């Protein structure tokens, strides 16, 4: 399944498979968002899978935004597959745990 990016109420949702093939597409999209905004919210709840390249790419975006005094919030609500993978790749610390999303 290809990756989809949708925006609703200021939250940018990723749906599908995030991997080495499309990680740079997502990276460029988020970097463009950060040029126009100090804060960007990315919902990764609807991802089916992620590979190590994609996880590290999200982590790099997070670190770069912090260095530029901007904020990326990655939301993951009860997606155990993504949560486990990000723990395995030691990138789970970038996930915001205090936000609750409606399951849509």
KADA-V50304 format. One line per field, one symbol per residue. psi: psi as a letter, one per 40 degrees, with the letter a starting at -180 (. if undefined). Layout:
BEGIN
psi = ???
END
This chain:
BEGIN
psi = hiiihihhfehhhhhahhaddedddddddddddddeiehhhhhedehdiiiddddddddddddddddefihhhhhhhfgdddddddddefedeehheeihiih.
END
